[in-house]
Amino acid sequence: MTTTPQTPEAPRTPAGEKRGPDGPGPLLPGRRSTVMVVVERPDPEQALQESMDWVQAFERDCGLVLDPQATELYGVAKASDLKENLRPPRDGSVAEYLDFICVDGAWLHPGDCPVAPPDSNGAPAWAWAYYQAVMGAPDQAFCTIWDVMPLPVAA
């Protein structure tokens, strides 16, 4: 008798339990935004599926409706690849292009992230949040970047 090894599945949230952010943060209806999701899955397909689950939770819980035609995967990288050239921030750098980061199931945005360390090199807290999200991720984790477009509010 042979057995097929089981791969762990992404944790499923019971129906009605919140997994997205508490609100829209810096997102505005009709303005393209960018969300980074860090998932700890060594298999690329599983990582992408879990990342999509987080984006769906994002839409369900943030209070805005996303245009499904304009929501798309922009980029994928292993944390180890991003770490190779990442240095402690000295300015807003890459973080300037991100509106939300989901890491370890927590949603961060520029107005709601940990403060910069005392020796911050003058970089904003948001740049440090990005740096810590990537540097704190296991090397095999995947970092996915999603473009999202909140639909304009009906008049």
C-alpha positions in Angstrom: 0.0 0.0 0.0 1.4 3.4 -1.0 0.4 6.6 0.6 0.5 10.0 -1.0 2.3 12.6 1.2 -0.1 15.3 2.4 0.7 18.9 1.7 -0.5 21.4 4.3 -3.4 23.5 3.2 -3.8 27.2 3.8 -5.7 27.8 7.0 -9.4 28.3 6.2 -11.3 30.9 8.1 -14.8 30.0 9.3 -17.6 31.7 7.4 -18.1 35.2 8.6 -14.7 35.5 10.3 -12.8 38.6 9.3 -9.4 38.1 7.6 -9.1 41.4 5.7 -8.1 44.8 6.9 -10.4 46.9 9.2 -11.0 49.5 6.5 -9.9 50.9 3.2 -6.8 52.7 4.6 -5.3 54.8 1.9 -7.4 53.2 -0.9 -9.7 55.5 -2.8 -12.5 54.5 -5.2 -11.4 54.8 -8.8 -7.7 54.9 -7.9 -5.4 51.9 -8.7 -3.7 50.6 -5.6 -1.1 48.0 -4.8 -1.2 45.2 -2.1 1.7 42.9 -1.1 0.9 39.6 0.4 3.6 37.4 2.0 2.7 33.7 2.2 4.8 31.0 3.7 4.3 28.2 1.2 7.2 26.5 -0.5 5.0 25.4 -3.4 4.4 28.2 -5.9 0.9 27.1 -6.8 -0.2 26.8 -3.2 1.4 30.2 -2.5 -0.5 31.8 -5.3 -3.8 30.2 -4.2 -3.3 31.4 -0.6 -2.3 34.8 -1.8 -5.5 35.0 -3.9 -7.5 34.0 -0.8 -6.0 36.9 1.1 -6.9 39.3 -1.7 -10.4 38.0 -1.6 -10.5 38.6 2.1 -9.1 42.0 1.5 -12.0 42.9 -0.7 -14.6 41.3 1.5 -13.5 43.1 4.6 -12.0 46.5 3.5 -15.3 48.1 2.7 -14.7 48.7 -1.0 -15.6 46.7 -4.0 -12.7 45.8 -6.3 -13.1 45.8 -10.1 -12.5 42.1 -10.9 -11.3 43.0 -14.4 -8.6 45.4 -13.0 -7.4 43.2 -10.1 -4.4 41.3 -11.2 -1.2 39.8 -10.1 1.7 42.1 -10.8 4.7 40.2 -9.5 5.9 37.2 -7.5 9.3 36.8 -5.8 10.7 34.4 -3.2 11.6 36.3 0.0 15.2 35.0 -0.4 15.5 36.7 -3.8 14.2 40.0 -2.4 16.5 39.8 0.6 19.6 39.6 -1.6 19.6 43.2 -2.5 17.5 44.7 0.3 19.2 47.1 2.6 17.9 49.0 5.6 15.8 51.9 4.2 17.1 55.4 3.9 14.0 56.8 2.2 10.5 55.6 1.2 12.0 53.3 -1.6 9.8 50.4 -2.7 7.3 51.0 0.0 6.1 54.2 -1.6 4.4 52.0 -4.3 2.5 49.8 -1.8 -0.8 50.7 -0.2 -1.2 47.6 2.0 1.0 44.7 3.2 -0.4 41.4 4.5 2.2 39.4 6.5 1.5 36.7 9.1 -2.3 37.4 8.6 -1.9 41.0 9.7 -2.8 43.9 7.4 -0.6 47.0 7.5 -0.9 50.3 5.6 1.1 53.6 5.9 -1.3 55.1 8.5 -1.3 51.9 10.6 2.1 50.2 10.9 4.7 49.9 13.5 6.8 53.0 14.2 10.3 53.2 12.6 13.1 52.2 14.9 15.1 54.9 16.7 18.0 54.4 14.3 15.7 54.7 11.2 18.2 56.4 8.9 15.4 59.0 8.5 13.2 56.6 6.5 9.5 56.6 7.2 7.8 53.9 9.3 6.1 52.5 6.2 9.5 51.8 4.5 10.6 49.9 7.7 7.3 47.9 7.7 8.1 46.7 4.1 11.7 46.0 5.1 10.7 44.0 8.1 8.0 42.1 6.2 10.5 40.9 3.7 13.5 40.3 6.0 11.3 38.6 8.6 9.8 36.2 6.1 11.2 32.7 5.8 13.5 32.4 2.7 11.0 30.0 1.0 8.0 32.4 1.5 6.5 34.1 -1.6 5.9 37.8 -1.8 3.1 38.6 -4.3 2.2 42.0 -5.5 -1.4 42.7 -6.6 -2.8 45.7 -8.5 -6.3 46.4 -7.3 -8.8 49.0 -8.4 -11.6 49.9 -6.0 -14.7 50.7 -8.0 -16.0 54.2 -7.9 -18.8 54.8 -5.5 -22.2 55.0 -7.1 -23.7 58.5 -7.2 
